[in-house]
């Protein structure tokens, strides 16, 4: 989404939530996009902002984050998806 020009944080967060919700028994604690220095939510995504995610799978809590860049290398995305299938939420952010 970010690479296609969508910068509205609310829209991106909603789509991230939809992807994570596809997994059964997932409870979302929070999903947000924040400024990397202040950690305050941002209304529009800029390069360098951070996407944050915390979800529960049963008793296990997964916390993840990614620095949003307007361009991402294909190698990094390929590596991330193959090494961590739960990182599929990145798919919607980068519109892969």
LINZI-V844320 format. One record per backbone hydrogen bond with DSSP energy under -0.5 kcal/mol. CO is the residue of the C=O (numbers start at 1). NH is the residue of the N-H. E is the energy in kcal/mol with one decimal. If there is no record, write none. Layout:
BEGIN
((CO NH E) (CO NH E))
END
This chain:
BEGIN
((1 4 -0.7) (1 6 -2.0) (2 5 -1.5) (5 7 -0.5) (7 9 -0.6) (7 45 -3.0) (8 12 -2.0) (9 13 -2.9) (10 14 -2.3) (11 15 -1.9) (12 16 -2.3) (13 17 -2.3) (14 18 -1.9) (15 19 -1.9) (16 20 -2.3) (17 21 -2.3) (18 22 -0.5) (19 22 -1.2) (20 23 -1.6) (23 26 -1.0) (25 58 -1.1) (27 29 -0.5) (27 56 -2.9) (30 54 -2.6) (32 52 -3.6) (33 42 -1.9) (34 50 -2.7) (35 39 -2.2) (40 35 -2.5) (43 9 -2.0) (46 49 -2.3) (49 68 -3.6) (50 34 -2.9) (50 52 -0.5) (51 66 -1.8) (52 32 -2.1) (53 64 -2.8) (54 29 -2.7) (54 30 -1.8) (55 62 -3.2) (56 27 -2.2) (56 58 -0.6) (57 60 -2.1) (60 57 -3.2) (60 62 -0.5) (61 63 -0.5) (62 55 -2.4) (64 53 -2.2) (66 51 -2.7) (67 69 -0.6) (68 48 -4.0) (73 77 -1.7) (74 78 -2.7) (75 79 -2.9) (76 80 -2.8) (77 81 -2.5) (78 82 -2.1) (79 83 -2.2) (80 84 -2.1) (84 87 -2.4) (85 88 -1.1) (86 89 -0.7) (87 90 -2.2) (88 91 -1.5) (88 92 -0.5) (89 92 -0.5) (89 93 -1.0) (90 94 -2.4) (91 95 -0.7) (91 96 -1.5) (93 2 -3.5))
END
